[in-house]
Amino acid sequence: WLEAQGMTMNNISVIDVGCAYGGGLCAMHDRGARTVGFDLNEEYVATAKLLQEHRDIRLETGNLYKTDLPFQDHTYDLVVLHDVFEHLEQKELVLETLKKQMTPNGKLLITFPPYYSAYGAHQQQLRASFSRIPFFHLIPFSLSFILPRIKGEQPHIVEEIQKLGRLKMGMRKFERVARAGQLSIVSKQAYLIGPNHIRFGLKPVTAGPMAKIPIINEIACTGVMYLLSKNGY
């Protein structure tokens, strides 16, 4: 998709913020990009260093909210936040930080599942089968009353789902935050079945014209990708 937008990977510089196990970095490296990445989770970074094998990818542990970010002495042609932005509390501050990581003509790729979609609160991570049904998080009092009373769930997952319920990051809200952060939308792609679902044996299905229908798009689209630039570039 990036290459279709004119973002050829050959010899561009890429930083993946919240890189997890580094799969995206490996794919971009294999297409010719010069890649670095960091993640808050030390176990993720350690695993990513094993999975990268022979690839020349620099990986570090780092906190996006701290001033001493890894690799901050460089700017990049492409900055990536893959399914990270919806989890962040200080979104405006983060966008300002990321803009400093971009070259003047650089691009910012942000992907996330809209909150009002079937699994927009990541409730699929819960153990209780009934709580993993689509749109469970939109049932009145599901996150404030039902979720805390489900036995056997991991507290940090419960807290994260409740946080997503507070933040409610949908497409309309994201576009408002991006405009306020002096970022222009270069391209947008919404999916009924997102690329992440290939791990379930499903092929991506784009939303087509449905992506432009207010409210319907927030509910029907399980994933969305935005390619952004600094205003004026």
NORQUIJO-V254742 format. One record per backbone hydrogen bond with DSSP energy under -1.0 kcal/mol. NH is the residue of the N-H (numbers start at 0). CO is the residue of the C=O. E is the energy in kcal/mol with one decimal. If there is no record, write none. Layout:
BEGIN
nh: <NH,NH>
co: <CO,CO>
e: <E,E>
END
This chain:
BEGIN
nh: <4,5,6,7,10,11,13,14,15,16,17,18,21,25,26,27,28,29,31,32,33,35,36,37,38,44,45,46,47,48,49,50,51,54,56,57,59,61,65,68,71,73,75,77,78,79,80,82,86,87,90,93,94,95,96,97,98,99,102,105,106,107,108,109,110,111,114,116,119,121,124,125,131,134,135,137,138,141,144,145,146,148,149,157,158,159,160,161,162,163,164,165,166,167,169,173,174,175,176,177,178,179,180,181,182,183,185,186,188,190,191,192,196,197,198,199,200,201,204,206,209,210,211,212,215,216,218,219,220,221,222,223,224,225,226,227,228,230,232>
co: <0,2,1,5,31,8,33,77,35,79,37,37,18,21,22,23,24,25,28,27,11,13,57,15,59,40,41,42,43,44,45,46,47,51,54,34,36,38,62,66,68,70,100,12,106,14,108,110,83,84,88,89,90,91,92,93,94,95,75,102,76,227,78,225,80,223,168,113,116,118,121,122,128,117,132,134,135,138,140,140,141,145,146,153,154,155,156,157,158,159,160,161,162,163,167,169,170,171,172,173,174,175,176,178,177,228,226,226,224,222,204,204,193,194,195,196,197,196,192,189,206,207,208,209,213,212,214,215,216,190,190,111,188,109,186,107,183,181,229>
e: <-1.0,-1.5,-2.4,-1.4,-2.7,-1.5,-2.9,-2.2,-2.1,-2.8,-2.9,-1.8,-2.5,-2.3,-2.1,-2.2,-2.8,-2.3,-1.9,-2.4,-3.3,-2.1,-2.0,-2.0,-1.4,-1.9,-2.3,-2.2,-2.8,-2.1,-1.1,-2.5,-1.8,-2.2,-1.5,-1.4,-1.8,-1.6,-2.0,-1.3,-1.2,-1.4,-2.9,-1.9,-2.4,-2.7,-2.9,-1.3,-2.0,-1.3,-1.3,-2.3,-2.3,-1.8,-2.0,-2.7,-2.2,-1.1,-2.3,-2.1,-2.7,-2.6,-3.2,-2.3,-2.2,-1.8,-1.6,-1.9,-1.7,-1.9,-1.8,-1.8,-1.2,-3.0,-1.8,-1.6,-1.5,-2.4,-2.2,-2.1,-3.0,-1.3,-1.6,-2.1,-2.6,-1.8,-2.4,-2.2,-2.2,-2.4,-1.6,-1.2,-2.4,-2.7,-1.2,-2.3,-2.6,-1.6,-2.3,-2.9,-2.0,-2.1,-1.4,-1.7,-2.0,-3.1,-2.7,-1.7,-2.4,-2.9,-2.8,-1.7,-1.9,-1.8,-1.3,-1.7,-1.8,-1.7,-2.2,-2.5,-1.5,-1.8,-1.9,-1.6,-2.7,-2.6,-1.4,-2.9,-1.8,-1.5,-1.3,-1.6,-2.6,-2.6,-2.7,-2.8,-2.2,-2.1,-1.9>
END
